[in-house]
């Protein structure tokens, strides 16, 4: 018996089609839910980790406050979560160079301010703390021990112990006490984070912060060498920082700490007149110096080049407009007039002439060559390539051998102690003595001024308690050279000092 094929679809196929349609709708709904959850998760991640809030107007509307506390973008990659930064001195007082929390590092700290000068606070997902240019380039002085300090933005921070600060951050991260349980216990004592923020700190922010700080250990390896002395207050090893952080060279045996420079009136350096920047003339112009310094603080390529270069241009305008502060004590006007004549015959040939701002050969100036040995044309070439790779154009670092030191402009010279490029001579009076008669051991970093010697007080109980010792016999500490003016009669030296106070 044969059966004819069935041509009637009947109800069964209809049910299959419906099921397929329902399944399709379910998949679409599930996909939409996943997309919604993903979008919500992305929005949450952006809000909690990446959103940026503008700093308050009390910082941004005033140029001095912007210089001292304004963000240059370093919080994104180099910033430390605010509450971790806050509790580190409480957790690790044994790793500080002395009592007083962050004040032990000799930071400039204005009364009533939440953070020291040169420390910016900005919300990038959560509040973070980073450094800006003012941390090394704001100085303070007191006219006497019981006087309030005077703060000078763009001045050289002669009190900052940057070496100790760098080591402190790494040493804290290396300590087994740096963990979520201990940090959260301290943070909970000083603030009331939300439940979500507590979870984020415990499981994300603290572990990542520790990892980032430990990554710096290799780059800071030369700070831990027993054969390299501490820099001391008011100094940094700038070109080695550039080598190890910008171009990521392996550590070598060079060591050349130098004094923090002043930035006031920076526009006086004219590249079109053959002038060079930095102590050894290793940079073409101020624009390049500010870019490279800012990139060092960022610790990464800028998020937005236009925004970054806009901040650089603002900094250039700010420091170019600033002038050196006037000498705060009385001067002998008759001695000043006589001193001007001594200056014109003894000092002006380098410091008020066509040579000013240009490189003086090492054989002529005779000072320590350690700073020159930290840098070379290959390093300059590679550093320029790194910056160019970021899409940033600038004249850059000089791709040529270093041969000497720049003859400095002397505006505000009274506030730039200690002297020579490595800060090895405590006062201008000492600089006018033959090298063999200059102090061989003194304390750096005390802010009480000595108008007689034209420098800071470098001996006595308070200077020795607060400061760091400078030994001219230690590597990078030599006070030889710059014998100009050392054979002058005592009366001429006194008059010259009086005139230098007014520059």
ZATITOR-428781 format. One record per atom (N, C-alpha, C): z, y, x. Coordinates in steps of 0.05 Angstrom, whole numbers, padded with zeros to 5 digits, always signed. Layout:
ZATITOR-428781
ZYX...
***
This chain:
ZATITOR-428781
+00000-00024+00017+00000+00000+00000+00000+00025+00018-00018+00043+00012-00020+00067+00029-00007+00090+00015+00005+00107+00032+00018+00132+00021+00002+00156+00030-00001+00174+00012-00015+00199+00018+00004+00218+00033-00007+00233+00051+00010+00253+00066+00022+00273+00047+00046+00281+00053+00060+00300+00036+00051+00329+00044+00042+00343+00024+00033+00370+00029+00052+00391+00017+00072+00382+00003+00092+00400-00009+00114+00405+00010+00118+00431+00019+00139+00436+00039+00167+00430+00029+00171+00433+00003+00198+00427-00008+00220+00444+00004+00243+00439-00003+00266+00455+00004+00275+00452+00033+00270+00429+00046+00281+00424+00073+00270+00445+00093+00244+00449+00095+00234+00469+00115+00246+00497+00109+00249+00504+00084+00260+00530+00078+00288+00533+00089+00304+00513+00087+00331+00514+00098+00330+00517+00129+00311+00504+00142+00309+00506+00171+00302+00535+00179+00283+00547+00165+00276+00574+00171+00299+00593+00168+00314+00589+00146+00338+00606+00142+00358+00603+00164+00362+00578+00172+00381+00574+00194+00372+00588+00219+00346+00586+00225+00336+00599+00249+00340+00629+00247+00334+00640+00223+00338+00669+00220+00367+00677+00224+00385+00661+00212+00414+00667+00215+00423+00665+00244+00412+00645+00258+00419+00642+00286+00409+00666+00302+00385+00675+00295+00374+00698+00309+00391+00723+00304+00399+00726+00279+00416+00749+00273+00443+00747+00289+00454+00723+00290+00479+00720+00304+00476+00726+00334+00454+00717+00345+00450+00723+00373+00446+00753+00378+00432+00766+00360+00428+00795+00362+00455+00809+00360+00471+00801+00340+00497+00813+00337+00514+00809+00362+00514+00784+00372+00529+00778+00397+00519+00795+00420+00493+00797+00422+00482+00813+00444+00490+00842+00441+00489+00853+00417+00497+00880+00412+00527+00884+00419+00543+00864+00411+00572+00866+00418+00576+00866+00448+00561+00849+00462+00563+00848+00491+00555+00874+00504+00533+00885+00494+00524+00911+00504+00545+00933+00498+00556+00932+00474+00577+00952+00467+00601+00949+00485+00609+00923+00490+00632+00918+00508+00625+00927+00536+00601+00921+00545+00593+00930+00571+00592+00960+00574+00582+00973+00554+00582+01002+00554+00610+01014+00554+00627+01001+00538+00655+01010+00537+00669+01006+00564+00663+00982+00576+00675+00976+00602+00664+00995+00623+00638+01001+00622+00627+01020+00641+00639+01048+00638+00642+01056+00613+00654+01082+00608+00683+01083+00617+00697+01061+00613+00725+01059+00622+00726+01061+00652+00708+01045+00666+00708+01045+00695+00701+01073+00706+00681+01085+00693+00673+01112+00702+00696+01132+00699+00709+01131+00675+00731+01149+00670+00755+01145+00689+00761+01121+00695+00785+01115+00711+00780+01116+00741+00755+01114+00749+00750+01112+00778+00730+01133+00789+00713+01144+00772+00691+01160+00783+00688+01188+00771+00700+01193+00748+00696+01220+00736+00709+01241+00754+00697+01264+00755+00708+01285+00772+00715+01309+00755+00739+01319+00760+00749+01343+00747+00749+01366+00766+00741+01389+00757+00742+01413+00774+00771+01420+00781+00774+01431+00805+00801+01440+00814+00809+01464+00798+00834+01470+00796+00843+01493+00780+00834+01520+00792+00833+01540+00774+00822+01566+00782+00839+01579+00804+00865+01574+00805+00881+01587+00825+00872+01579+00853+00857+01557+00855+00845+01549+00881+00817+01561+00884+00801+01557+00863+00772+01563+00866+00765+01593+00865+00782+01609+00852+00774+01637+00848+00781+01655+00872+00799+01646+00889+00808+01662+00912+00797+01650+00938+00782+01664+00954+00770+01653+00978+00790+01640+00997+00812+01654+01002+00832+01642+01020+00844+01616+01010+00850+01616+00984+00861+01591+00972+00840+01569+00972+00815+01576+00967+00794+01556+00967+00791+01544+00995+00792+01561+01015+00791+01551+01043+00814+01532+01049+00838+01540+01040+00862+01525+01047+00866+01499+01031+00858+01500+01005+00863+01477+00987+00839+01466+00973+00816+01479+00977+00792+01470+00962+00780+01444+00972+00768+01430+00954+00756+01404+00960+00728+01409+00972+00721+01393+00993+00694+01393+01003+00681+01366+00997+00693+01350+00979+00682+01325+00970+00693+01301+00985+00713+01304+01002+00723+01282+01018+00740+01262+01002+00748+01271+00978+00765+01253+00962+00751+01228+00953+00724+01229+00950+00709+01206+00939+00712+01182+00956+00707+01185+00982+00706+01161+01000+00730+01161+01020+00740+01184+01028+00761+01185+01048+00788+01192+01036+00789+01197+01009+00814+01206+00997+00834+01183+00994+00859+01190+00993+00881+01172+00989+00892+01177+00961+00896+01157+00945+00908+01161+00918+00934+01178+00920+00936+01198+00903+00957+01217+00906+00985+01204+00907+00990+01186+00889+01017+01175+00887+01023+01157+00911+01003+01144+00923+01008+01129+00947+01014+01149+00970+00998+01170+00972+01003+01190+00992+01031+01202+00989+01039+01206+00964+01066+01218+00959+01089+01201+00970+01087+01175+00966+01110+01158+00972+01109+01146+01000+01087+01148+01015+01086+01136+01042+01109+01145+01060+01115+01171+01062+01138+01179+01080+01165+01168+01070+01168+01164+01044+01193+01153+01034+01195+01123+01041+01173+01109+01041+01173+01081+01047+01174+01075+01077+01161+01092+01093+01158+01087+01121+01168+01110+01139+01194+01118+01135+01204+01140+01152+01205+01132+01182+01206+01106+01187+01207+01096+01215+01181+01101+01229+01160+01106+01215+01134+01110+01228+01126+01139+01231+01143+01157+01222+01139+01186+01225+01148+01195+01253+01137+01216+01264+01145+01225+01290+01172+01240+01290+01184+01244+01266+01209+01257+01264+01217+01259+01235+01240+01272+01229+01248+01275+01201+01232+01296+01186+01233+01295+01160+01220+01316+01144+01195+01308+01129+01189+01282+01128+01165+01274+01114+01140+01284+01128+01120+01293+01113+01095+01302+01125+01099+01327+01143+01121+01342+01138+01126+01365+01155+01130+01356+01184+01138+01331+01189+01142+01322+01216+01116+01322+01232+01093+01323+01219+01067+01324+01233+01059+01353+01241+01076+01372+01235+01070+01400+01242+01049+01412+01225+01045+01402+01201+01026+01415+01182+01036+01443+01175+01017+01460+01168+01023+01487+01158+01029+01483+01128+01053+01491+01120+01061+01487+01092+01072+01512+01080+01058+01523+01061+01067+01548+01048+01088+01542+01027+01107+01560+01025+01129+01556+01007+01119+01554+00978+01128+01535+00963+01121+01532+00935+01096+01515+00931+01082+01508+00952+01057+01492+00948+01063+01462+00948+01048+01448+00932+01052+01419+00929+01044+01404+00953+01023+01413+00967+01013+01399+00990+01011+01419+01014+01010+01409+01038+01005+01426+01061+00978+01439+01060+00975+01461+01075+00949+01473+01078+00929+01453+01091+00905+01452+01080+00885+01434+01091+00885+01407+01077+00902+01404+01057+00902+01379+01041+00893+01386+01012+00871+01375+01004+00860+01381+00978+00867+01359+00958+00872+01366+00934+00878+01347+00912+00857+01350+00891+00844+01328+00884+00824+01328+00863+00823+01302+00848+00817+01304+00822+00814+01280+00806+00786+01269+00810+00784+01245+00821+00760+01229+00821+00768+01202+00809+00767+01202+00782+00778+01179+00767+00808+01181+00764+00821+01185+00787+00850+01189+00787+00856+01210+00810+00879+01223+00811+00884+01243+00831+00883+01231+00859+00868+01244+00877+00866+01235+00905+00871+01259+00923+00879+01253+00948+00885+01273+00968+00867+01268+00992+00855+01290+01002+00838+01288+01026+00843+01313+01043+00830+01314+01066+00832+01337+01083+00808+01355+01081+00812+01381+01086+00789+01399+01089+00792+01413+01116+00775+01433+01122+00774+01445+01148+00800+01460+01155+00814+01469+01135+00838+01485+01140+00861+01469+01153+00860+01443+01151+00882+01427+01163+00883+01432+01193+00861+01436+01206+00860+01441+01235+00856+01471+01241+00848+01486+01221+00840+01514+01226+00855+01534+01209+00881+01530+01206+00899+01550+01196+00924+01550+01214+00932+01572+01224+00954+01574+01242+00977+01589+01230+01001+01586+01242+01024+01600+01234+01039+01610+01258+01053+01632+01255+01070+01642+01277+01094+01657+01265+01115+01658+01280+01139+01674+01272+01145+01694+01294+01152+01718+01287+01158+01739+01307+01185+01735+01319+01202+01720+01306+01228+01712+01318+01238+01687+01303+01258+01674+01313+01267+01648+01303+01276+01649+01274+01287+01671+01265+01297+01673+01238+01278+01687+01219+01253+01692+01227+01233+01705+01211+01217+01685+01195+01206+01694+01173+01188+01677+01157+01162+01674+01172+01149+01651+01169+01123+01648+01183+01101+01664+01170+01082+01673+01187+01058+01685+01178+01035+01665+01181+01019+01662+01160+00998+01642+01160+00971+01656+01163+00954+01645+01180+00928+01657+01186+00906+01637+01181+00893+01637+01158+00870+01620+01154+00848+01626+01175+00835+01605+01184+00814+01604+01205+00826+01605+01233+00852+01607+01235+00864+01606+01262+00868+01577+01271+00873+01573+01297+00876+01546+01308+00904+01535+01301+00905+01511+01289+00930+01500+01282+00943+01487+01307+00960+01503+01320+00972+01494+01345+00996+01476+01341+01005+01473+01316+01028+01457+01310+01022+01429+01300+00997+01423+01292+00990+01398+01279+00989+01375+01299+01003+01354+01293+01002+01329+01309+00982+01310+01296+00957+01315+01300+00936+01299+01286+00936+01270+01296+00941+01266+01321+00943+01239+01333+00964+01222+01318+00987+01233+01314+01009+01219+01300+01002+01214+01271+00988+01233+01258+00981+01230+01230+00961+01207+01226+00940+01206+01243+00921+01184+01242+00935+01157+01245+00952+01155+01265+00966+01130+01270+00985+01123+01247+00997+01143+01235+01016+01137+01213+01002+01123+01190+00978+01132+01182+00964+01120+01160+00957+01091+01166+00947+01086+01190+00940+01058+01197+00964+01041+01200+00985+01051+01213+01009+01036+01217+01023+01028+01190+01022+01046+01171+01033+01040+01144+01017+01017+01132+00991+01018+01133+00974+00997+01121+00978+00970+01135+00984+00970+01160+00988+00945+01175+01015+00933+01169+01034+00948+01159+01061+00939+01154+01061+00921+01129+01075+00897+01131+01076+00879+01107+01090+00892+01083+01105+00913+01088+01118+00927+01065+01098+00942+01048+01073+00946+01059+01053+00960+01043+01041+00939+01024+01053+00937+01001+01043+00918+00980+01049+00930+00953+01037+00918+00933+01039+00929+00906+01067+00931+00896+01083+00910+00901+01111+00910+00890+01127+00934+00902+01126+00937+00928+01141+00959+00941+01131+00986+00933+01105+00989+00934+01093+01016+00928+01098+01023+00899+01095+01004+00880+01100+01011+00852+01129+01017+00847+01147+01004+00861+01175+01010+00858+01181+01039+00866+01168+01048+00887+01172+01076+00896+01158+01095+00877+01134+01088+00869+01119+01106+00851+01134+01110+00825+01145+01088+00815+01159+01089+00789+01184+01107+00790+01194+01111+00814+01218+01129+00817+01211+01158+00815+01185+01165+00819+01178+01193+00820+01158+01202+00798+01147+01183+00783+01128+01190+00762+01128+01167+00741+01118+01174+00718+01116+01154+00696+01087+01150+00689+01075+01132+00703+01047+01125+00698+01044+01110+00672+01021+01113+00659+01015+01098+00635+01014+01068+00642+01015+01051+00621+01014+01022+00625+00987+01015+00639+00965+01026+00630+00939+01020+00642+00939+01029+00671+00949+01053+00677+00948+01063+00704+00966+01047+00723+00988+01037+00712+01005+01020+00728+00990+00994+00736+00976+00983+00717+00960+00959+00723+00938+00965+00743+00925+00988+00740+00903+00995+00758+00914+00999+00787+00936+01013+00789+00949+01017+00815+00956+00990+00828+00969+00973+00812+00979+00948+00823+00957+00929+00832+00936+00927+00815+00916+00906+00820+00890+00916+00832+00886+00942+00832+00860+00952+00842+00865+00973+00864+00879+00995+00857+00880+01018+00874+00896+01013+00900+00919+01000+00898+00935+00994+00922+00920+00975+00940+00910+00952+00931+00896+00934+00949+00871+00947+00963+00856+00963+00947+00832+00976+00959+00841+00997+00980+00862+01012+00974+00871+01032+00993+00880+01019+01019+00895+00998+01017+00904+00984+01042+00879+00974+01057+00860+00963+01044+00836+00953+01057+00821+00976+01071+00818+00998+01058+00804+01021+01070+00819+01032+01094+00845+01033+01093+00861+01043+01116+00859+01024+01139+00860+00998+01134+00858+00979+01155+00830+00979+01169+00810+00987+01153+00783+00989+01165+00782+01011+01186+00800+01030+01185+00800+01052+01205+00813+01043+01231+00827+01021+01231+00841+01013+01255+00823+01010+01279+00800+00997+01276+00782+00993+01299+00771+01020+01308+00765+01038+01290+00754+01064+01298+00775+01081+01312+00800+01076+01306+00822+01091+01319+00834+01075+01342+00820+01055+01352+00832+01037+01372+00840+01053+01397+00825+01074+01405+00832+01087+01430+00858+01103+01427+00868+01107+01402+00894+01120+01399+00917+01102+01407+00911+01076+01409+00932+01057+01415+00932+01048+01444+00914+01058+01460+00913+01050+01488+00936+01061+01504+00949+01044+01519+00972+01053+01535+00964+01072+01558+00939+01070+01566+00930+01087+01589+00920+01114+01579+00920+01119+01553+00913+01145+01542+00938+01158+01530+00947+01180+01540+00971+01193+01529+00965+01204+01501+00986+01209+01485+00982+01223+01459+00969+01250+01463+00954+01259+01444+00941+01285+01447+00961+01307+01448+00983+01305+01433+01002+01327+01430+00994+01345+01408+01012+01362+01400+01007+01381+01378+00985+01400+01384+00969+01406+01364+00948+01426+01367+00923+01417+01382+00919+01390+01386+00895+01381+01400+00883+01357+01385+00857+01354+01389+00843+01330+01380+00821+01322+01399+00812+01297+01398+00792+01287+01416+00766+01287+01400+00754+01310+01395+00734+01314+01375+00709+01298+01379+00698+01297+01404+00673+01283+01408+00676+01253+01407+00700+01242+01415+00704+01214+01411+00707+01207+01382+00719+01225+01366+00719+01220+01337+00691+01218+01326+00673+01235+01337+00645+01235+01328+00632+01209+01336+00637+01200+01360+00625+01175+01370+00633+01151+01353+00659+01149+01348+00670+01125+01336+00667+01125+01305+00665+01148+01293+00663+01150+01264+00635+01156+01254+00620+01172+01268+00593+01179+01258+00572+01159+01267+00572+01154+01293+00551+01136+01304+00561+01108+01310+00587+01104+01305+00600+01078+01306+00596+01063+01333+00599+01079+01355+00598+01066+01381+00623+01050+01386+00621+01029+01403+00645+01015+01412+00662+01033+01430+00687+01028+01431+00705+01044+01447+00698+01043+01477+00698+01066+01490+00693+01067+01519+00718+01078+01533+00716+01086+01558+00739+01096+01573+00742+01126+01574+00726+01140+01558+00728+01170+01559+00751+01180+01543+00762+01203+01551+00785+01214+01538+00786+01244+01543+00782+01260+01522+00780+01289+01527+00792+01306+01505+00818+01304+01500+00830+01322+01479+00826+01351+01486+00821+01367+01465+00818+01396+01468+00835+01410+01447+00839+01435+01451+00854+01452+01432+00838+01455+01406+00853+01458+01384+00840+01466+01359+00829+01495+01363+00803+01499+01357+00792+01526+01360+00797+01544+01336+00795+01570+01340+00795+01588+01317+00767+01589+01305+00766+01596+01279+00740+01598+01266+00734+01627+01257+00753+01645+01261+00748+01672+01251+00723+01684+01265+00709+01701+01250+00686+01716+01260+00666+01697+01273+00661+01674+01261+00644+01654+01273+00615+01664+01275+00608+01683+01259+00580+01693+01260+00573+01707+01286+00593+01713+01303+00587+01726+01329+00572+01708+01348+00573+01682+01343+00557+01663+01360+00528+01663+01350+00510+01671+01367+00482+01674+01359+00465+01654+01375+00455+01634+01361+00438+01614+01374+00412+01627+01384+00402+01647+01370+00377+01660+01379+00380+01676+01404+00405+01679+01414+00410+01693+01439+00419+01673+01461+00414+01648+01456+00421+01627+01476+00450+01618+01475+00465+01626+01455+00493+01618+01454+00496+01590+01443+00517+01577+01451+00523+01549+01442+00550+01549+01429+00555+01527+01414+00580+01524+01400+00595+01500+01411+00621+01499+01405+00640+01479+01415+00646+01485+01444+00668+01474+01454+00678+01481+01481+00657+01476+01502+00642+01454+01500+00623+01446+01521+00595+01454+01514+00591+01469+01493+00564+01478+01486+00547+01455+01476+00559+01435+01462+00544+01412+01454+00531+01414+01427+00534+01438+01414+00521+01442+01388+00506+01468+01388+00484+01470+01373+00467+01493+01374+00479+01517+01360+00491+01513+01336+00499+01536+01320+00521+01529+01302+00532+01550+01289+00555+01546+01271+00548+01529+01247+00524+01531+01237+00516+01515+01214+00518+01485+01220+00509+01478+01244+00510+01450+01252+00539+01441+01256+00555+01458+01267+00583+01450+01272+00598+01446+01246+00594+01463+01227+00608+01460+01201+00598+01435+01186+00572+01430+01187+00561+01406+01174+00573+01381+01187+00573+01379+01213+00583+01355+01226+00613+01352+01222+00628+01373+01223+00657+01372+01218+00662+01362+01189+00647+01374+01170+00651+01366+01142+00643+01337+01138+00622+01328+01150+00614+01300+01147+00635+01281+01159+00648+01290+01180+00670+01274+01191+00693+01271+01172+00699+01292+01157+00720+01291+01137+00712+01274+01113+00686+01275+01105+00677+01260+01082+00678+01230+01088+00672+01222+01113+00673+01194+01120+00650+01178+01108+00631+01191+01097+00608+01177+01084+00586+01198+01079+00562+01190+01073+00541+01210+01066+00550+01224+01041+00541+01250+01038+00549+01265+01014+00537+01251+00989+00552+01254+00967+00542+01244+00941+00518+01260+00932+00518+01286+00938+00497+01304+00930+00492+01324+00952+00469+01322+00966+00464+01339+00989+00465+01369+00982+00453+01375+00959+00452+01403+00951+00480+01414+00947+00497+01399+00934+00525+01407+00929+00539+01410+00956+00536+01391+00973+00549+01391+01000+00540+01415+01016+00514+01420+01018+00504+01442+01034+00511+01469+01022+00514+01470+00995+00525+01494+00983+00553+01500+00992+00570+01479+00994+00597+01483+01004+00596+01492+01034+00578+01480+01049+00576+01488+01077+00568+01518+01080+00549+01526+01064+00541+01555+01064+00564+01573+01057+00580+01564+01037+00603+01581+01029+00622+01583+01053+00627+01560+01066+00646+01560+01089+00635+01579+01111+00609+01577+01117+00598+01594+01138+00602+01624+01131+00597+01631+01106+00601+01659+01097+00630+01667+01100+00648+01649+01092+00676+01655+01093+00686+01660+01121+00680+01641+01139+00691+01644+01167+00676+01666+01182+00651+01672+01174+00637+01694+01188+00649+01721+01180+00659+01723+01155+00670+01748+01146+00699+01752+01156+00713+01731+01162+00741+01734+01171+00742+01747+01199+00762+01762+01203+00766+01775+01229+00793+01766+01241+00795+01767+01267+00821+01759+01279+00843+01778+01270+00867+01767+01267+00889+01784+01258+00899+01803+01280+00909+01826+01273+00919+01845+01294+00945+01835+01306+00949+01842+01331+00974+01835+01345+00998+01847+01330+01019+01831+01324+01040+01840+01306+01063+01856+01319+01061+01860+01346+01082+01875+01360+01071+01901+01370+01089+01919+01378+01081+01944+01390+01069+01940+01417+01050+01958+01425+01038+01956+01451+01041+01983+01465+01039+01983+01491+01040+02007+01508+01012+02017+01510+01006+02039+01495+00978+02049+01494+00968+02058+01521+00985+02069+01538+00976+02077+01565+00968+02052+01581+00984+02031+01579+00978+02006+01593+00953+01994+01582+00949+01996+01556+00924+01985+01544+00900+01999+01557+00901+02025+01560+00878+02040+01571+00873+02031+01600+00894+02028+01615+00891+02019+01643+00881+01990+01643+00891+01973+01625+00883+01945+01624+00854+01942+01617+00843+01961+01601+00815+01959+01594+00798+01962+01619+00806+01979+01637+00791+01982+01662+00793+01957+01679+00816+01944+01679+00819+01919+01694+00802+01897+01681+00802+01896+01655+00785+01877+01641+00756+01880+01648+00746+01905+01647+00718+01910+01652+00709+01901+01679+00726+01903+01699+00719+01896+01726+00725+01867+01733+00743+01854+01717+00752+01827+01724+00742+01806+01705+00742+01812+01679+00737+01792+01658+00711+01795+01642+00702+01820+01640+00679+01825+01622+00654+01811+01631+00651+01805+01656+00627+01791+01666+00621+01765+01651+00643+01752+01642+00639+01727+01626+00645+01731+01596+00665+01747+01591+00676+01748+01563+00667+01773+01547+00651+01790+01559+00640+01813+01543+00613+01821+01555+00595+01802+01557+00569+01806+01569+00549+01787+01557+00525+01787+01569+00505+01768+01560+00512+01739+01565+00532+01735+01582+00541+01707+01588+00560+01697+01566+00571+01715+01551+00591+01707+01530+00577+01689+01510+00590+01666+01504+00579+01647+01485+00560+01628+01498+00554+01631+01523+00536+01612+01537+00553+01594+01556+00540+01573+01565+00554+01553+01582+00556+01563+01610+00580+01563+01621+00586+01570+01649+00587+01543+01664+00573+01540+01686+00573+01515+01701+00602+01506+01708+00606+01480+01707+00633+01470+01714+00641+01477+01742+00623+01478+01761+00630+01485+01788+00640+01513+01790+00632+01530+01772+00641+01558+01772+00668+01562+01759+00672+01549+01736+00697+01553+01722+00719+01535+01733+00712+01511+01742+00731+01494+01757+00751+01479+01740+00749+01479+01714+00769+01465+01697+00763+01435+01695+00780+01421+01681+00778+01392+01678+00751+01384+01666+00739+01362+01676+00714+01352+01666+00717+01331+01645+00742+01324+01638+00746+01302+01619+00732+01306+01592+00732+01330+01582+00719+01336+01556+00689+01331+01558+00677+01340+01579+00648+01336+01583+00641+01307+01584+00658+01290+01596+00652+01262+01599+00653+01246+01573+00663+01258+01552+00665+01244+01526+00639+01244+01511+00618+01258+01521+00594+01261+01505+00570+01261+01523+00546+01254+01513+00522+01254+01529+00498+01258+01510+00474+01260+01522+00450+01265+01506+00443+01242+01488+00449+01217+01497+00443+01195+01479+00460+01196+01454+00486+01202+01457+00503+01205+01434+00494+01227+01416+00485+01249+01427+00475+01271+01411+00450+01263+01395+00432+01248+01409+00408+01239+01396+00414+01221+01372+00432+01202+01376+00439+01183+01355+00454+01197+01332+00471+01216+01339+00485+01230+01317+00465+01247+01301+00446+01259+01314+00425+01274+01300+00409+01256+01281+00404+01232+01291+00389+01212+01274+00405+01204+01250+00431+01201+01253+00448+01193+01230+00447+01215+01209+00450+01240+01217+00450+01262+01198+00422+01266+01185+00401+01263+01201+00374+01265+01190+00369+01243+01170+00381+01219+01175+00378+01197+01156+00391+01202+01130+00410+01221+01129+00422+01229+01104+00405+01250+01089+00383+01258+01101+00366+01278+01088+00376+01306+01092+00392+01310+01113+00403+01336+01119+00389+01348+01144+00378+01372+01142+00365+01385+01164+00384+01406+01176+00387+01405+01202+00402+01425+01217+00393+01425+01246+00398+01447+01261+00390+01447+01289+00405+01424+01304+00429+01419+01297+00443+01395+01307+00456+01397+01334+00462+01374+01345+00475+01372+01371+00454+01373+01393+00462+01385+01416+00443+01389+01438+00437+01363+01452+00412+01356+01453+00404+01331+01465+00398+01336+01495+00419+01342+01510+00416+01348+01538+00444+01343+01551+00444+01339+01577+00470+01334+01591+00488+01359+01588+00514+01354+01587+00533+01376+01587+00540+01384+01616+00540+01410+01621+00542+01419+01649+00566+01438+01654+00580+01446+01633+00602+01464+01637+00616+01471+01611+00628+01494+01609+00643+01503+01585+00634+01530+01577+00635+01535+01551+00626+01560+01539+00645+01583+01546+00635+01605+01555+00651+01629+01559+00658+01641+01532+00683+01639+01525+00692+01646+01498+00693+01676+01492+00687+01683+01467+00695+01710+01458+00725+01711+01457+00736+01734+01461+00765+01737+01463+00778+01751+01440+00764+01753+01417+00777+01765+01394+00800+01748+01385+00823+01760+01381+00847+01746+01372+00858+01727+01393+00852+01733+01419+00861+01715+01440+00891+01712+01441+00905+01732+01432+00935+01731+01432+00946+01707+01416+00931+01699+01395+00940+01678+01377+00928+01650+01383+00914+01648+01406+00900+01623+01411+00914+01607+01433+00939+01612+01438+00954+01596+01458+00958+01568+01447+00962+01548+01465+00958+01549+01494+00929+01552+01502+00924+01556+01529+00898+01565+01538+00884+01544+01555+00859+01551+01561+00838+01533+01572+00829+01514+01549+00806+01502+01553+00795+01486+01531+00814+01463+01523+00830+01453+01542+00848+01431+01535+00877+01439+01530+00881+01466+01527+00908+01475+01521+00929+01469+01542+00921+01470+01567+00939+01462+01588+00956+01484+01601+00951+01509+01592+00965+01532+01603+00979+01546+01580+01006+01548+01580+01020+01557+01556+01016+01586+01548+01011+01604+01566+01010+01633+01559+00989+01647+01576+00981+01671+01567+00962+01687+01582+00974+01696+01609+01000+01701+01609+01013+01708+01634+01011+01685+01654+01015+01661+01645+01012+01637+01662+00983+01634+01671+00964+01641+01654+00936+01637+01661+00928+01656+01684+00942+01678+01688+00936+01696+01710+00950+01689+01735+00964+01666+01735+00976+01655+01760+00957+01634+01772+00957+01631+01798+00941+01610+01811+00949+01583+01799+00930+01564+01796+00935+01538+01783+00960+01524+01794+00964+01526+01820+00987+01512+01832+01014+01524+01823+01014+01549+01813+01038+01562+01804+01042+01562+01774+01024+01550+01759+01026+01548+01730+01046+01526+01722+01058+01528+01699+01077+01507+01690+01063+01480+01689+01078+01460+01698+01067+01433+01699+01077+01416+01675+01097+01426+01661+01108+01411+01638+01119+01432+01618+01110+01430+01594+01119+01448+01573+01116+01435+01546+01128+01448+01525+01127+01436+01498+01108+01452+01480+01090+01438+01468+01070+01449+01450+01080+01447+01421+01072+01466+01404+01076+01463+01375+01098+01478+01363+01113+01494+01378+01134+01512+01367+01120+01538+01359+01127+01549+01336+01112+01572+01326+01125+01599+01330+01147+01601+01345+01159+01627+01351+01144+01640+01375+01135+01665+01371+01118+01678+01390+01134+01692+01412+01122+01691+01436+01134+01704+01460+01116+01727+01468+01122+01752+01460+01105+01775+01466+01104+01782+01495+01124+01774+01510+01125+01781+01538+01105+01764+01554+01104+01739+01548+01085+01721+01562+01058+01718+01548+01057+01728+01524+01033+01727+01507+01025+01698+01502+01041+01685+01486+01038+01657+01479+01061+01649+01462+01065+01623+01457+01087+01614+01442+01110+01605+01460+01134+01606+01449+01157+01596+01464+01153+01566+01469+01156+01558+01494+01150+01530+01502+01173+01515+01514+01196+01528+01516+01220+01515+01527+01245+01523+01511+01266+01508+01514+01290+01513+01499+01295+01492+01478+01319+01490+01468+01327+01468+01450+01308+01465+01426+01301+01487+01412+01284+01484+01388+01256+01477+01395+01244+01489+01415+01217+01482+01424+01215+01453+01432+01236+01443+01445+01235+01416+01455+01241+01396+01432+01257+01405+01412+01262+01387+01390+01238+01384+01372+01223+01406+01368+01201+01406+01349+01175+01398+01363+01171+01407+01387+01145+01404+01400+01140+01377+01413+01116+01375+01424+01108+01351+01440+01104+01360+01469+01111+01344+01488+01110+01352+01515+01081+01351+01525+01074+01371+01541+01048+01370+01555+01053+01368+01585+01043+01347+01596+01046+01342+01625+01019+01345+01638+01016+01364+01655+00989+01369+01667+00980+01347+01685+00999+01328+01692+00991+01305+01709+00980+01282+01692+00984+01283+01666+00974+01262+01649+00944+01265+01645+00930+01243+01639+00901+01244+01635+00894+01264+01613+00874+01281+01617+00866+01300+01598+00883+01325+01597+00902+01327+01615+00921+01350+01614+00919+01369+01637+00900+01366+01655+00899+01383+01679+00896+01413+01672+00911+01429+01688+00910+01458+01684+00895+01472+01707+00879+01457+01722+00865+01469+01744+00842+01487+01735+00832+01503+01753+00809+01520+01747+00815+01546+01734+00794+01561+01727+00796+01588+01716+00815+01605+01732+00808+01609+01758+00825+01624+01776+00819+01654+01774+00803+01663+01756+00796+01691+01753+00820+01708+01746+00823+01729+01761+00845+01748+01756+00872+01740+01769+00872+01717+01781+00898+01707+01792+00907+01722+01817+00889+01736+01830+00896+01751+01855+00901+01780+01850+00900+01788+01825+00905+01816+01818+00934+01824+01826+00939+01850+01832+00966+01859+01835+00982+01856+01809+01008+01853+01812+01025+01849+01788+01022+01871+01767+01019+01896+01776+01016+01918+01757+00990+01915+01741+00969+01907+01755+00943+01904+01741+00945+01881+01721+00958+01859+01729+00962+01837+01710+00977+01846+01685+00998+01861+01688+01013+01871+01665+00996+01888+01647+00980+01906+01659+00962+01923+01643+00941+01906+01629+00930+01887+01643+00909+01870+01631+00921+01855+01607+00945+01844+01610+00957+01830+01587+00961+01849+01563+00968+01873+01568+00972+01892+01546+00946+01897+01532+00924+01899+01547+00898+01903+01534+00890+01878+01519+00894+01854+01530+00886+01830+01516+00900+01826+01489+00924+01837+01487+00938+01836+01461+00923+01850+01439+00906+01869+01446+00893+01886+01426+00865+01875+01418+00856+01855+01431+00828+01845+01426+00826+01830+01400
***
